[in-house]
């Protein structure tokens, strides 16, 4: 029997958030350890996590005898051991278990959403974290993880269990009373349920990509893709890095769109470089795309997913043949441009009248204002939520109830996009956004997506019939934005009171504004400012504590205005709710790295002065 105190020590580094629970599960405690072994206390910790989820399900009104839970994992080494424990714990509690095995997160979530036999899911993953990490994402049949309120309730149940020695030990004893032969038989059903999940995901994604309500309509659009690809060949490189996407539908659905394909790193579990698809992790794809493009010019795009396959960033070939990685903000902007243009294209296809859709995009606080520029061109509104995928999803749901059509949402600062009706990021949706821009060209006197974008943004003269992906990317609104994954975007502080730090920062900012406003006006044309604060689905244009509540960990932004009254820049900050650090970012209209550096350095200095003032 595991020692209770030892279990509590094991639980201490566990990060609990709406997007998932995670820690280092590798037995050595090293985050880059690829060992599949779990320590006994970590195995016991999984039992307590599942006991908390069962309590949550009961609180939601789910009866074990009438509830089926899908269980899947990404391709990390500790995945099989955690999956075995999860299956055993659910089975001893009386729930029906549908084991999917290694599966991309969007795949199992689509299955849970679309198949009436599935009521909830447990997905074993640490997303983009290093290989020695692992954890669990929890969800119901909504197509995504639990929403903010549900996640908070689940976390509370988990903490209550840990605080109760008797109940904690009872959950562990129950997990150890498993029928080993029955657990093995449940795990052996993975191939059966995996096929169901793949088939469901394939149909769902075809409808999602095409914005179709049924399979027949989706087939027509895919036939259009394929016929256009015969005229305008397009090649896609998938550098999968051993992720769960290696066992998903990527090859099948991309080939159905007529794309030429080349895959690397598609042996599941063989993880050859850092999991996070940022920076140096994109170099293997960039180098391989460079070679492919030199041999076959149609290969102009590559995608690299994280381990659970719910996020992917892009590499592309420029017109001079050189390949470069796109920043996360650029990837999201490209997807938004495509989906808004596609929505207007569908409207025009159905009617010759003016656009009637009340169109909008939902993003998070630190998403670049280039999204606002794109949305404005298509007559769409932009709504902002707090950082966190669940917040964006929930805000989009709220706005749809108000009558808005929201074809795309996401967090530009974190990469990837969510294409409705999906409720989770999916790199295939990102790739298809690019394919739509390349393949839906002028037809029957109706402009294609790229021409539609150039007309909407008042730059029709830039259009040429033989445009490339490089031309499309060059047409994106020009902004200079701090990458969320740069070292200079992170401040590591000690423990601090978020509300006290923000209050001190606001005082510091007002003081420094008076000192710097002449310089800001003369040097950058900045003449005014406004504070905006973010919590869950709310954006409040309110200064001070009146715009904050709870733990006060929401994002805080100051937007700057030029003499024309338009927003030209912003600085943003947000303290982590799980780690002693602050994330900062500056976003500036135009191609001016010096301007961005000035604002970011100023932001950093003010936070440090505020922090020193409350210590």
N, C-alpha and C positions, 0 to 999 in steps of 0.2 A: 504494500500500500504506500502511495506517495506521501511524503511528509507535507503537511498543510503549509508550514512556513516556507518550505522550498517552492511550493506552488506559487505562493504570493510573490516570491522573488522572481520567478519565471514570468509572472504577469506584469511586473513593473515597467519593462520597456515597450509593452504593447501599445501601439498607437490606435486609438479608437476614433473613427470618423465615419461620416455618412458614405464616403466612397469605398470604405473597407477597413478592416482591422488587420494590422500587420506588425511584424517584428522579425528579428533574425531567428529562424528555426533550425539552421544548420547546427549540428551537435557541438561543433567547436566554438560557436559564437562568432565566427568570422563571416563577414557579409559576402565575401567572394568564395566561400567554401562550397564546393559542388557535391558534398556528401549527401546521400539520401537518408541518413539515419537521424531519428529524432531522439532527444533526451526523454526519459520517462516523465519528467515534470512538464515538458512541453506537450507530450501526448495527453497528459491529464488536463492541461490547460485547454486543449481543443474540446475535451469532453464538457468542460464548464461553459465554453463558448456556445456549444450546441445546446446545452441545457437551457441557456439563456434564450436562444432562438426558439426553442420549443415553448418556453414560457410566453414569449412574445406572440407566437402563433395562437396559443390558447387565448391570449388577451384580445387577439383579432377575431376570435370566434371560430378558429379552425379546429376541427376534431381529428385526432390522430387516425381514427378508423376511416375517415373520408377525405384524407389529404395526401397528395402525392408530392414529394419534394425531389426536384432534379438536383443531382450532384455532379459537378464537373470540376476540372482544374486546368491551369495552364501547364507549361511543360517543364516547370522547375523540378530539380531532383527530389525535393522533399514532398512533392505533390502526392505521389502514390501512398506514402505512409500517412499523410494527413487525411487523404480520401478514405482510406481504410477505416481510420478512426471515426470520421464523420458518418460513414455509412453504418458502422456498428452502433454508434450512439443513437442515431435516428431510428434504427431498427428496434433497439431495445426499448425505445420510448413508444413504439407502436405505429410510427409513420410508414407509409409506403414510400419506397425509395426507387427512383429511376436514375441509374448510374449512366452518365454519358461518357465518362473518361476524359481524356484530353480534348478540350474544346475551346475555340475562341469565345471570349466573353459575349460578343454580340450574337453569336450562334445560339448559345444556351438561353440567353435572355429573350431572343426572338421566339424560341421554342416555348418558353414559359408563357409568353404573351399570346401566342397564336394557337397553342394546343390546349384544348379544354381539360385534358387529363392532368395537366401540370398546374399546381397551385402555388408553388414557391420554388426558390432555388438557393442552393449553397454553392458558391463558386470559389474555389481555392486558388488564390493568386496574391501576389504583391505587386501586380501591374508592372511599372517600369523600374522598380527597385532592384538592386543587385541580386545575383543568383542565390545567395544564402538566405535572403529574406523570403517570407511567405506569409500568408494570412487568409482571410475569408471576406468575401462580399456576400451580403444577404439581400434577397429580394423576393417580391411576390410576383404575381402574373401581370405586371404592368409593363414589362419590357425593359426595366431598368432596376437599379438598386433602390432600397428603401428611401422614402423621402425624408426630409430633415426631421420632422416630428417623430416619425416612426423610428428612425435611426437613434434619436435621443432616448426614446423609450426603451429600445433594445439595449443600449449602453447602460441605462439605469438598472435594468434587470440583471445584466452581467455584473455590475458593481455590487448590487445587493447580494447576489449569490456568493461572490468572493468574500464579502464581509460576514457571511454566515458559514462558519466552519462546518456545521453539521450537514447543511444542504450541499455545500461544495463537495464534501467527501462522499455524500450519497450519490451525487451525479457521477463521480469517478468510479465508485463501486458498481453502479449500474452499467457503466461502459465496459467494465471488466467482466461482467457476467454474460458477455456476448456468446452467441453460438457461432464458433469460428467457421464451421462448414457452411452455415447459412450466409455469413458475410462473404465468403469466397464465391458462393453461388450468385449473390447479388452483384458483386464486382464483375462476374463473368457475363452479365447481361449487357455490358457496356456497348458491344458492337450492335446489338439490336436497337437500343435507344439512340445510339450515335447516328444511325441511319435515319431515324425519324427526325432527329434534330437537324441534320444536314438538309433533308428534303424540305422541311418547314422553313428553315433559314433561307434556302435558295428561292423559294416562292416569295417569301416576305421581302427579301432584298430586291428582287426584280420589280416588285410593286413600289417599293420605297424609292429606288433609283429613278423610276419613270413617273412617279407621282400618280400612279394608276390605282383604281379601286378594285380591279380584277385582273386575272391572269391574261385574259384575251387582249385587253388594252395594253398591258405590259409587253406582250409578245409583239405587238405592232411596233412599239418604240424600239425594241431590241432588233427587230428586223430592219428598221431604219438605220440603227447604229451599224449593223453588219453591212448593209448595202453601201453606206457612206464610207465605211472603212475600206471597201474595194477601190473607191476613188481616191480617198485620202488616207493612205495606210498609216497606222499608228502602232507603235510597239511599246510594251510595258515590261519593265524589269521589276520583279519582286525579290527583294533581298530579305528573307524571312528570319534569319538568325535563329533557326531552330525553334521558333515560337509555335504556339498552338495553331496559328494560321496555316502551318504546314499540313494540317489535317482537316482544313476547312474547304470551302467552295471556291477559293480564289481562282484557280486555274479554269474551272468549269464556267463560271459566270463571266469572266473577262474574255474568254474565247468566244462565248455566245454573242459578245458585242463586236466581234470581228477583229479584236486586237491580236497582234503578234505578241508572243509571250516568251520570256526567258526568266527562269527562277533559279535562285542561288540560296544556300542556307536553308533548303527545304527538307532537311532531315530532322524530324521533330526531336527536340531535346538536345541537339548538338548546338550549343550556344557559344559562338566564336568571338563575340565582342560584347562590349557593354550593352545592357538591355535597353537603357533609355535611348530612344531614337533622336538624339540631339548631338550636335558637335561632331566629335571624332567618330561616333557610332555610325555616322552617315558616310564616312570615307570609303569603306568597302563598296558600297553601292555606287558612290560617285566614280570611283576608279573603274568599276566594271561597266557602268553606263558609258563612260568615256570610250572604252574599247568597242562596245556594241554599236554606239552611235557612229563611230568611224567606219564600221563595216556595213551598217544598215541605218541610214539616216532617219528612218521612221521611229527608231528607238530613241525617244526624247524624254522619257519620264521613268523614274524608279520610285518605289515606295518601300519604307522600312517600318515595320510595326514594333510595338513593344511585346513583351512575352505573352500577355493575355490577348493580344490582337484587337484591342479596342481603340487603338490610337496609332497613327502612322504619319510620318513626315516624308517630304518629297525631295527628290533630286531631279534636276532637269538639265537638258542640253540647250545652251544658248545658241544664237544664230552663228556665232563664230566657231562652234563645235566644242567649246569648253563647257564642262559640266560643273554645276555648283548646287549646294544644298539651299533650299528655301528656308527662311526663318519661319518659326511657328506662326507668327502674325501674318506673314505673307501667304502661307498655306491656307489659313482660315479665310483671308480676304479673297483668295482665288475661288474658294468653294462658295462663299457668299455671293460673289459676282455671278457665278455660274447658276446657282439655284434661283436667284432673283430673276435673272435673264430668262431662265427656263420657265419659271412661273408665268412671266409675261408672254413668252412664246406660246405656251399652252393656251393662254387666254385668247391670243390672236388667232390661233389655230381653230378655236371653237367659235369665234365671233369676229366680225370686222369692226365692231364698235370699240369705243375707248375702254381702257382698263377699268374694271369695276371692283377688283379685289382690294380689300382693306389689308394691305401688305405690311409685314413687319419682320424684324430680326431681333432675336434675344441674345445678348452677350453678357459677359461679366464686366466688373468695374475696370480692370486693367487692359481690356481689349482696345487695340489702337483705334483712333478716330477715323482711320481710313475706312472702317466699316460704315461709319455715319455718312461719309462721302459717297460710298457705293450705294447705300440704301437711299439716300436723297435723290440720286440720279434716277432710280426706278420708282420714285414716289412712295417709298417705304419708310416706316418709322423704325427707330432703334430703341430698344428697352434694355436696361442694364440691371443685373442682379449681383449679389455678393459672389465672391469666388466659391466654386464648388459646383460640380456638374448637376447635382440634384437641385440646386437653387435655380439654375438656368432652365432646367426641365420644368420645374414647378411654375416659374414665372411665365413660360410659354403656355402652359396649361391655363393659367389665369387669363392671359391675353386672348387665347382662343375662345374662352367663354364670353369675352367682350366683343367677339365678332371678327377678330384678326385672323388672317391667314399667315401662318409662320412656317414656311417651308424649311428653314434652317436655323439652328441655334448652336451655341457652343462657347468655348472659352479661347479666344484668340491668343491669350498669353500662354496657354498650355498646349496648343496644337490639337489638330483633329476637329471634327465637326459632327453634329447630330442632325441628320436629315429626317424630317417627319415622314412617317409615324414612328420611326425608331426613337428610343429614349436613351440611347447610349451611343458614344462615339464609335465610328466604324471606318477603318482606313479604305475599305472598298467604296464607301460613299464618297470619300475624298477623291479617290482615283476616278470614279465615274463622273464627278463634277468636272474634272479636267477633260475626260473623254467627251462629255456633252458639248463643251466649248469647242473642241476640235472637230467633232463630227456633225453637229447640227448647224449646217451652213445655209446660205440663202437657197430657198426652194420655193417654187410657185409664187414668185414675186413677194414672198414674205422673208424678211431679214432673218439670218441666223443669229445665234447668241452673241457672237463677238461683235458683229455689225450693230446689233441691238444695243449693246453696251456702249459702243463708241457714239452712237447717235444720242443715247440718253445722257451721256456725259459731255456732249457738245464737241466731240473730236472726230467727227465722221471722216475728216481728211486723212486720218491715220490708217484707214482700212485699205487692205489689199487682198486680192483673191487668194494668194498663196501664203496667207499668214501662218505663223508657227506658234507653238506654245510660248516661245521666247517673246514674240510680239504681244501676246496676251498679258504675260507677266509684266512686261515693260509698260503696259497701259494702266496698271494698278495705280491708284492715287499714291503720291509720294509722301511718305512719313518716315521719320527717324525714331525708332522705338527701342528702348532697352530690352534685351532678351531676358526672359525670366530665369534663364539658366546660366547667366553670366555671374562670375564671382562678385562683381561690383553691384549686382542687384540684390545682394543678401547682406544683412547686418546681423552678426551674431552677438546677442546681448545676454546678460545674466537674467535671472528671474525678474519680472517686472509686472506692475499693475497696468494693464492696457489702457484703462480709462485715465489714470494719472499721467501716463506718458503722452496720450493724445492731447490732454488738456495743456500740458507743458509745451507740447509742440505747437499748438495753436497760438499760444502766447508768444512763443519764439518767432513763429511765422509773421504775425502781425507786426512785431517789432522790426524784423528784418525787411519786411515789405516797405516800410517807411524809409529805411536806410537805402534800399536798392531800387526803388521804383523809378528813379530818374535814369539810372543805368539800364534797367530793363526796357524802358521806353525807347531810349536812344539806340541801344544795341540790338534789341529784338522786336521792337514795336509793341511790347506788352504794356497795356495801360490799365487793366482791371482784372479782378479775380472773383471766383465764387467757390465756396466749399460744397462738396457733395459727399454723402456718407452712405454706405451700403450694409444692409443686414438682410440675410435670407433673400426674399424676392423684392425688397424695398430699396429704392434710391431716394434719399432725402436731401434736398438742397437746403440743408440746415446746418448752421455753424454751431459747434459746441456740444455740450452734453444732451441738449434737446434732440439731437440727431442720433443718439446712441442709447443702447439698452443692454441688459444682461451683462455678459462678461466684457462687452465693448471690444470684441475682437474683429469687428467688421472692417471693411476697407474704408480708407479715407482718401479723398482726391481733392486737389485744388486745380480748377481749370482756369486758364488765363485767356484774356480777350485782347484782340488788337483794336486799333482805332476804328475799324469798320464794324465793331460790335460782335464779331464772330470769334468763336473759340479757336485759338491757334496752337495751344499746348496744354499739357497737364502734367502734374506730378502726383504720384499715387503711393500709398503705403498700406501695409497690412501686417499685423503681428500674427504669427502662427498660433493656433490654439493648442498645439501639441508639442512645440519646440520653442526654446528661448531665442527666437530670431525674428527679424523684421524683413519683409520683402519690399523692395522699392522699385520704382519704374518711372521713366519720363517718356512722354510721347510728344513729338514736335512735327508740325506740318512742314513739309519740304525736306530737301536732302541737305541737312546741316548737322553733321556729327558734333561740331563744336557747341552748338546750341543745346543739343541733348546732353552732352557731357557737363555743360555749365549747370543746367537745371538738376541733373541727377546728383552732382557733387554738392550743390546747395541743399538739396533734400537730405542727403546723407549727413551733412554737417548739422542741420537743424535737429534731426532725430538724435544724434549723439549728444548735442547740447541739452536737449530735453531730457534724455536719459540720465545724464550726469546730474541734472537738477532734481530728479526724484529719488536718487539713490540714498 
